[in-house]
Amino acid sequence: MYKLLAIDLDGTLLNSYGEISNENINALEKAKEKGVKIVLASGRVVKSVETLANELDLDDNIICGNGAVIYNRKNKEIIFNKFISKSKILQIINICEENSIYYNVYTSNTIIGKSLNYNLLFYNYENAKKTEENKTRINIVQDIYKYVQESEQDNYLKINIADSNKIIFDNIIKRLKNIKDVDVLDVGHMSKKFIEHGNQVIPVEYYYTEVTSSNVDKWSAIQYLIDQYGIDKSEVIAIGDNINDITMIENAGMGVIMGNGAPYIKQKSDMVVSNNNENGVAEAIEKLILCE
């Protein structure tokens, strides 16, 4: 019997509009009734993940920043972290500024950027549908380097870097990979999301990467939790869609990839389910948990 279900958010539990379907909600509720711990494992900041975990009444612990942080909602504290140093953040900002490429900096609870573009444009769209206390905090500043340099914060999760031009994007990836003691997420496909504006559906498409401290990944965070819970990895299901989900897909007892995942990601899984707009998470839960 599976005892823990780790689920990614974007491209997995959330559809292309950033919503959770009723089918997925109902399946999660039934899995909880069978005693399965459900842990959200996302690249998002704490508040963004916490809001969804609260709404769904899931496990107290949530994994954020691709595994950089585990946050306990009950005690309101970070119980595990692998923050990236301020010096590395500033080094990466310099490279982005020199190459005039879009980027934003994630702290545990805030995203710092210069403008609402790419991922921040979508988060801002999500915020319009949320109450004030549940919004993802976005801080728009003119000079990010100066802001970070002068800040007393040291809780940096990652830097997100994006561009719609693949040639420009591939060039920046090469430079980032020369930096020591960081991990550069090697995403091989575009992010594709949608924003509804009146009667229009506007696509938000871009190439992106995420830079974290070295050895940050979702499985390391899951391993920390299952050690605390006394759960064996063979009793874990992990569901995701992207390269930042690979470690948990490969190490879990059952690794599930969404139908919208790229072919090179699907090859790493034990099971492929329907895409994130067709209730793939509910399908996995039905087949692996509710059928027992």
TORKOL-4160 file (C-alpha; in steps of 0.2 Angstrom, whole numbers, padded with zeros to 4 digits, m for minus):
292
<pt num="1" X="0000" Y="0000" Z="0000"/>
<pt num="2" X="0006" Y="0017" Z="m0004"/>
<pt num="3" X="0008" Y="0029" Z="0011"/>
<pt num="4" X="0013" Y="0046" Z="0003"/>
<pt num="5" X="0009" Y="0055" Z="m0013"/>
<pt num="6" X="0020" Y="0069" Z="m0018"/>
<pt num="7" X="0012" Y="0080" Z="m0032"/>
<pt num="8" X="0020" Y="0094" Z="m0042"/>
<pt num="9" X="0009" Y="0109" Z="m0045"/>
<pt num="10" X="0012" Y="0118" Z="m0062"/>
<pt num="11" X="0008" Y="0107" Z="m0077"/>
<pt num="12" X="0003" Y="0093" Z="m0065"/>
<pt num="13" X="m0011" Y="0096" Z="m0052"/>
<pt num="14" X="m0015" Y="0113" Z="m0059"/>
<pt num="15" X="m0022" Y="0115" Z="m0077"/>
<pt num="16" X="m0015" Y="0128" Z="m0090"/>
<pt num="17" X="m0026" Y="0141" Z="m0081"/>
<pt num="18" X="m0018" Y="0138" Z="m0064"/>
<pt num="19" X="m0034" Y="0129" Z="m0058"/>
<pt num="20" X="m0037" Y="0113" Z="m0049"/>
<pt num="21" X="m0052" Y="0103" Z="m0057"/>
<pt num="22" X="m0066" Y="0096" Z="m0046"/>
<pt num="23" X="m0061" Y="0078" Z="m0052"/>
<pt num="24" X="m0043" Y="0081" Z="m0045"/>
<pt num="25" X="m0050" Y="0088" Z="m0029"/>
<pt num="26" X="m0062" Y="0073" Z="m0026"/>
<pt num="27" X="m0048" Y="0061" Z="m0030"/>
<pt num="28" X="m0037" Y="0069" Z="m0017"/>
<pt num="29" X="m0051" Y="0069" Z="m0004"/>
<pt num="30" X="m0053" Y="0050" Z="m0007"/>
<pt num="31" X="m0034" Y="0047" Z="m0005"/>
<pt num="32" X="m0034" Y="0056" Z="0011"/>
<pt num="33" X="m0049" Y="0046" Z="0018"/>
<pt num="34" X="m0038" Y="0030" Z="0014"/>
<pt num="35" X="m0024" Y="0037" Z="0025"/>
<pt num="36" X="m0012" Y="0043" Z="0012"/>
<pt num="37" X="m0001" Y="0058" Z="0016"/>
<pt num="38" X="m0002" Y="0071" Z="0002"/>
<pt num="39" X="0013" Y="0082" Z="0000"/>
<pt num="40" X="0014" Y="0097" Z="m0013"/>
<pt num="41" X="0031" Y="0098" Z="m0020"/>
<pt num="42" X="0033" Y="0113" Z="m0031"/>
<pt num="43" X="0045" Y="0126" Z="m0037"/>
<pt num="44" X="0034" Y="0140" Z="m0030"/>
<pt num="45" X="0037" Y="0151" Z="m0015"/>
<pt num="46" X="0030" Y="0146" Z="0002"/>
<pt num="47" X="0015" Y="0157" Z="0002"/>
<pt num="48" X="0009" Y="0151" Z="m0016"/>
<pt num="49" X="0011" Y="0132" Z="m0011"/>
<pt num="50" X="0004" Y="0135" Z="0007"/>
<pt num="51" X="m0012" Y="0143" Z="0000"/>
<pt num="52" X="m0016" Y="0128" Z="m0010"/>
<pt num="53" X="m0012" Y="0116" Z="0004"/>
<pt num="54" X="m0023" Y="0125" Z="0015"/>
<pt num="55" X="m0038" Y="0125" Z="0003"/>
<pt num="56" X="m0036" Y="0106" Z="0000"/>
<pt num="57" X="m0032" Y="0102" Z="0019"/>
<pt num="58" X="m0017" Y="0092" Z="0014"/>
<pt num="59" X="m0002" Y="0087" Z="0024"/>
<pt num="60" X="0006" Y="0100" Z="0036"/>
<pt num="61" X="0023" Y="0099" Z="0027"/>
<pt num="62" X="0025" Y="0107" Z="0009"/>
<pt num="63" X="0040" Y="0107" Z="m0002"/>
<pt num="64" X="0044" Y="0123" Z="m0010"/>
<pt num="65" X="0058" Y="0130" Z="m0022"/>
<pt num="66" X="0061" Y="0113" Z="m0030"/>
<pt num="67" X="0066" Y="0106" Z="m0014"/>
<pt num="68" X="0076" Y="0121" Z="m0007"/>
<pt num="69" X="0063" Y="0122" Z="0008"/>
<pt num="70" X="0051" Y="0111" Z="0018"/>
<pt num="71" X="0039" Y="0122" Z="0027"/>
<pt num="72" X="0028" Y="0116" Z="0041"/>
<pt num="73" X="0011" Y="0124" Z="0040"/>
<pt num="74" X="0005" Y="0119" Z="0057"/>
<pt num="75" X="0020" Y="0127" Z="0066"/>
<pt num="76" X="0023" Y="0140" Z="0053"/>
<pt num="77" X="0042" Y="0136" Z="0052"/>
<pt num="78" X="0054" Y="0130" Z="0039"/>
<pt num="79" X="0061" Y="0113" Z="0045"/>
<pt num="80" X="0073" Y="0110" Z="0031"/>
<pt num="81" X="0082" Y="0122" Z="0019"/>
<pt num="82" X="0096" Y="0123" Z="0006"/>
<pt num="83" X="0096" Y="0141" Z="0002"/>
<pt num="84" X="0107" Y="0149" Z="m0012"/>
<pt num="85" X="0119" Y="0161" Z="m0005"/>
<pt num="86" X="0117" Y="0180" Z="m0008"/>
<pt num="87" X="0134" Y="0180" Z="m0017"/>
<pt num="88" X="0129" Y="0168" Z="m0030"/>
<pt num="89" X="0112" Y="0177" Z="m0032"/>
<pt num="90" X="0122" Y="0193" Z="m0036"/>
<pt num="91" X="0134" Y="0184" Z="m0047"/>
<pt num="92" X="0119" Y="0177" Z="m0058"/>
<pt num="93" X="0111" Y="0194" Z="m0058"/>
<pt num="94" X="0126" Y="0202" Z="m0065"/>
<pt num="95" X="0126" Y="0189" Z="m0079"/>
<pt num="96" X="0108" Y="0192" Z="m0083"/>
<pt num="97" X="0110" Y="0211" Z="m0083"/>
<pt num="98" X="0125" Y="0210" Z="m0095"/>
<pt num="99" X="0115" Y="0199" Z="m0107"/>
<pt num="100" X="0099" Y="0209" Z="m0105"/>
<pt num="101" X="0089" Y="0194" Z="m0101"/>
<pt num="102" X="0073" Y="0193" Z="m0090"/>
<pt num="103" X="0075" Y="0186" Z="m0073"/>
<pt num="104" X="0067" Y="0186" Z="m0056"/>
<pt num="105" X="0073" Y="0181" Z="m0038"/>
<pt num="106" X="0063" Y="0170" Z="m0027"/>
<pt num="107" X="0065" Y="0172" Z="m0008"/>
<pt num="108" X="0055" Y="0160" Z="0003"/>
<pt num="109" X="0039" Y="0171" Z="0002"/>
<pt num="110" X="0042" Y="0184" Z="m0012"/>
<pt num="111" X="0047" Y="0185" Z="m0030"/>
<pt num="112" X="0058" Y="0200" Z="m0034"/>
<pt num="113" X="0057" Y="0206" Z="m0052"/>
<pt num="114" X="0058" Y="0222" Z="m0063"/>
<pt num="115" X="0042" Y="0219" Z="m0073"/>
<pt num="116" X="0027" Y="0208" Z="m0075"/>
<pt num="117" X="0032" Y="0196" Z="m0089"/>
<pt num="118" X="0033" Y="0178" Z="m0092"/>
<pt num="119" X="0031" Y="0168" Z="m0075"/>
<pt num="120" X="0027" Y="0184" Z="m0065"/>
<pt num="121" X="0013" Y="0189" Z="m0078"/>
<pt num="122" X="0005" Y="0172" Z="m0074"/>
<pt num="123" X="0007" Y="0174" Z="m0055"/>
<pt num="124" X="m0001" Y="0191" Z="m0057"/>
<pt num="125" X="m0015" Y="0183" Z="m0066"/>
<pt num="126" X="m0018" Y="0170" Z="m0052"/>
<pt num="127" X="m0017" Y="0184" Z="m0039"/>
<pt num="128" X="m0032" Y="0193" Z="m0047"/>
<pt num="129" X="m0043" Y="0178" Z="m0042"/>
<pt num="130" X="m0036" Y="0177" Z="m0024"/>
<pt num="131" X="m0039" Y="0186" Z="m0008"/>
<pt num="132" X="m0026" Y="0198" Z="m0002"/>
<pt num="133" X="m0019" Y="0186" Z="0011"/>
<pt num="134" X="m0017" Y="0172" Z="m0001"/>
<pt num="135" X="m0009" Y="0181" Z="m0015"/>
<pt num="136" X="0009" Y="0177" Z="m0021"/>
<pt num="137" X="0020" Y="0191" Z="m0016"/>
<pt num="138" X="0028" Y="0200" Z="m0030"/>
<pt num="139" X="0040" Y="0215" Z="m0027"/>
<pt num="140" X="0044" Y="0225" Z="m0043"/>
<pt num="141" X="0060" Y="0235" Z="m0041"/>
<pt num="142" X="0070" Y="0245" Z="m0053"/>
<pt num="143" X="0088" Y="0239" Z="m0048"/>
<pt num="144" X="0087" Y="0221" Z="m0042"/>
<pt num="145" X="0106" Y="0220" Z="m0039"/>
<pt num="146" X="0106" Y="0235" Z="m0027"/>
<pt num="147" X="0090" Y="0228" Z="m0019"/>
<pt num="148" X="0097" Y="0211" Z="m0015"/>
<pt num="149" X="0114" Y="0218" Z="m0010"/>
<pt num="150" X="0107" Y="0230" Z="0003"/>
<pt num="151" X="0094" Y="0218" Z="0009"/>
<pt num="152" X="0097" Y="0208" Z="0026"/>
<pt num="153" X="0088" Y="0193" Z="0019"/>
<pt num="154" X="0097" Y="0177" Z="0016"/>
<pt num="155" X="0082" Y="0165" Z="0012"/>
<pt num="156" X="0085" Y="0164" Z="m0007"/>
<pt num="157" X="0077" Y="0149" Z="m0015"/>
<pt num="158" X="0082" Y="0152" Z="m0033"/>
<pt num="159" X="0083" Y="0163" Z="m0048"/>
<pt num="160" X="0071" Y="0160" Z="m0063"/>
<pt num="161" X="0077" Y="0166" Z="m0080"/>
<pt num="162" X="0066" Y="0167" Z="m0095"/>
<pt num="163" X="0066" Y="0172" Z="m0114"/>
<pt num="164" X="0055" Y="0169" Z="m0129"/>
<pt num="165" X="0071" Y="0168" Z="m0140"/>
<pt num="166" X="0079" Y="0151" Z="m0139"/>
<pt num="167" X="0096" Y="0157" Z="m0146"/>
<pt num="168" X="0097" Y="0170" Z="m0133"/>
<pt num="169" X="0091" Y="0158" Z="m0120"/>
<pt num="170" X="0104" Y="0144" Z="m0125"/>
<pt num="171" X="0118" Y="0157" Z="m0124"/>
<pt num="172" X="0114" Y="0161" Z="m0106"/>
<pt num="173" X="0112" Y="0143" Z="m0101"/>
<pt num="174" X="0130" Y="0140" Z="m0106"/>
<pt num="175" X="0136" Y="0154" Z="m0096"/>
<pt num="176" X="0126" Y="0149" Z="m0080"/>
<pt num="177" X="0134" Y="0132" Z="m0081"/>
<pt num="178" X="0151" Y="0139" Z="m0078"/>
<pt num="179" X="0146" Y="0145" Z="m0061"/>
<pt num="180" X="0152" Y="0134" Z="m0046"/>
<pt num="181" X="0141" Y="0127" Z="m0032"/>
<pt num="182" X="0124" Y="0130" Z="m0041"/>
<pt num="183" X="0112" Y="0118" Z="m0051"/>
<pt num="184" X="0105" Y="0125" Z="m0067"/>
<pt num="185" X="0089" Y="0116" Z="m0072"/>
<pt num="186" X="0090" Y="0110" Z="m0090"/>
<pt num="187" X="0073" Y="0112" Z="m0097"/>
<pt num="188" X="0071" Y="0106" Z="m0115"/>
<pt num="189" X="0054" Y="0113" Z="m0119"/>
<pt num="190" X="0044" Y="0129" Z="m0118"/>
<pt num="191" X="0033" Y="0133" Z="m0104"/>
<pt num="192" X="0015" Y="0136" Z="m0110"/>
<pt num="193" X="0001" Y="0143" Z="m0100"/>
<pt num="194" X="m0015" Y="0153" Z="m0103"/>
<pt num="195" X="m0023" Y="0169" Z="m0097"/>
<pt num="196" X="m0041" Y="0173" Z="m0099"/>
<pt num="197" X="m0044" Y="0191" Z="m0103"/>
<pt num="198" X="m0062" Y="0195" Z="m0106"/>
<pt num="199" X="m0067" Y="0183" Z="m0121"/>
<pt num="200" X="m0049" Y="0181" Z="m0126"/>
<pt num="201" X="m0037" Y="0167" Z="m0121"/>
<pt num="202" X="m0019" Y="0174" Z="m0121"/>
<pt num="203" X="m0005" Y="0161" Z="m0122"/>
<pt num="204" X="0011" Y="0164" Z="m0111"/>
<pt num="205" X="0025" Y="0155" Z="m0118"/>
<pt num="206" X="0044" Y="0155" Z="m0114"/>
<pt num="207" X="0060" Y="0146" Z="m0112"/>
<pt num="208" X="0066" Y="0146" Z="m0094"/>
<pt num="209" X="0078" Y="0139" Z="m0082"/>
<pt num="210" X="0080" Y="0139" Z="m0063"/>
<pt num="211" X="0096" Y="0141" Z="m0054"/>
<pt num="212" X="0097" Y="0134" Z="m0036"/>
<pt num="213" X="0111" Y="0130" Z="m0024"/>
<pt num="214" X="0119" Y="0114" Z="m0028"/>
<pt num="215" X="0111" Y="0097" Z="m0023"/>
<pt num="216" X="0093" Y="0105" Z="m0022"/>
<pt num="217" X="0080" Y="0093" Z="m0028"/>
<pt num="218" X="0063" Y="0087" Z="m0024"/>
<pt num="219" X="0068" Y="0070" Z="m0019"/>
<pt num="220" X="0080" Y="0075" Z="m0006"/>
<pt num="221" X="0066" Y="0085" Z="0002"/>
<pt num="222" X="0054" Y="0070" Z="0001"/>
<pt num="223" X="0068" Y="0058" Z="0008"/>
<pt num="224" X="0069" Y="0070" Z="0023"/>
<pt num="225" X="0050" Y="0069" Z="0026"/>
<pt num="226" X="0049" Y="0050" Z="0024"/>
<pt num="227" X="0063" Y="0047" Z="0036"/>
<pt num="228" X="0053" Y="0058" Z="0049"/>
<pt num="229" X="0037" Y="0048" Z="0045"/>
<pt num="230" X="0045" Y="0031" Z="0045"/>
<pt num="231" X="0039" Y="0028" Z="0027"/>
<pt num="232" X="0050" Y="0017" Z="0014"/>
<pt num="233" X="0053" Y="0025" Z="m0003"/>
<pt num="234" X="0044" Y="0010" Z="m0011"/>
<pt num="235" X="0028" Y="0017" Z="m0002"/>
<pt num="236" X="0029" Y="0033" Z="m0011"/>
<pt num="237" X="0020" Y="0039" Z="m0027"/>
<pt num="238" X="0027" Y="0055" Z="m0036"/>
<pt num="239" X="0018" Y="0064" Z="m0049"/>
<pt num="240" X="0026" Y="0077" Z="m0060"/>
<pt num="241" X="0028" Y="0084" Z="m0078"/>
<pt num="242" X="0045" Y="0093" Z="m0079"/>
<pt num="243" X="0064" Y="0090" Z="m0077"/>
<pt num="244" X="0063" Y="0097" Z="m0059"/>
<pt num="245" X="0052" Y="0082" Z="m0055"/>
<pt num="246" X="0064" Y="0069" Z="m0062"/>
<pt num="247" X="0073" Y="0065" Z="m0045"/>
<pt num="248" X="0057" Y="0061" Z="m0037"/>
<pt num="249" X="0050" Y="0052" Z="m0052"/>
<pt num="250" X="0066" Y="0041" Z="m0052"/>
<pt num="251" X="0067" Y="0037" Z="m0034"/>
<pt num="252" X="0049" Y="0035" Z="m0028"/>
<pt num="253" X="0042" Y="0018" Z="m0028"/>
<pt num="254" X="0030" Y="0023" Z="m0042"/>
<pt num="255" X="0035" Y="0038" Z="m0053"/>
<pt num="256" X="0021" Y="0045" Z="m0063"/>
<pt num="257" X="0023" Y="0058" Z="m0078"/>
<pt num="258" X="0009" Y="0068" Z="m0085"/>
<pt num="259" X="0004" Y="0066" Z="m0103"/>
<pt num="260" X="0010" Y="0084" Z="m0106"/>
<pt num="261" X="0027" Y="0080" Z="m0101"/>
<pt num="262" X="0041" Y="0080" Z="m0114"/>
<pt num="263" X="0046" Y="0063" Z="m0121"/>
<pt num="264" X="0063" Y="0063" Z="m0113"/>
<pt num="265" X="0054" Y="0065" Z="m0096"/>
<pt num="266" X="0041" Y="0051" Z="m0099"/>
<pt num="267" X="0055" Y="0039" Z="m0102"/>
<pt num="268" X="0060" Y="0040" Z="m0084"/>
<pt num="269" X="0043" Y="0036" Z="m0077"/>
<pt num="270" X="0034" Y="0020" Z="m0072"/>
<pt num="271" X="0017" Y="0026" Z="m0078"/>
<pt num="272" X="0011" Y="0040" Z="m0090"/>
<pt num="273" X="m0006" Y="0047" Z="m0087"/>
<pt num="274" X="m0017" Y="0060" Z="m0095"/>
<pt num="275" X="m0012" Y="0078" Z="m0096"/>
<pt num="276" X="m0015" Y="0092" Z="m0083"/>
<pt num="277" X="m0030" Y="0098" Z="m0093"/>
<pt num="278" X="m0038" Y="0080" Z="m0093"/>
<pt num="279" X="m0037" Y="0076" Z="m0074"/>
<pt num="280" X="m0021" Y="0066" Z="m0075"/>
<pt num="281" X="m0018" Y="0067" Z="m0056"/>
<pt num="282" X="m0036" Y="0060" Z="m0053"/>
<pt num="283" X="m0032" Y="0046" Z="m0065"/>
<pt num="284" X="m0016" Y="0041" Z="m0056"/>
<pt num="285" X="m0025" Y="0041" Z="m0039"/>
<pt num="286" X="m0039" Y="0030" Z="m0046"/>
<pt num="287" X="m0027" Y="0017" Z="m0053"/>
<pt num="288" X="m0014" Y="0017" Z="m0039"/>
<pt num="289" X="m0023" Y="0021" Z="m0023"/>
<pt num="290" X="m0042" Y="0019" Z="m0024"/>
<pt num="291" X="m0041" Y="0003" Z="m0033"/>
<pt num="292" X="m0033" Y="m0006" Z="m0018"/>
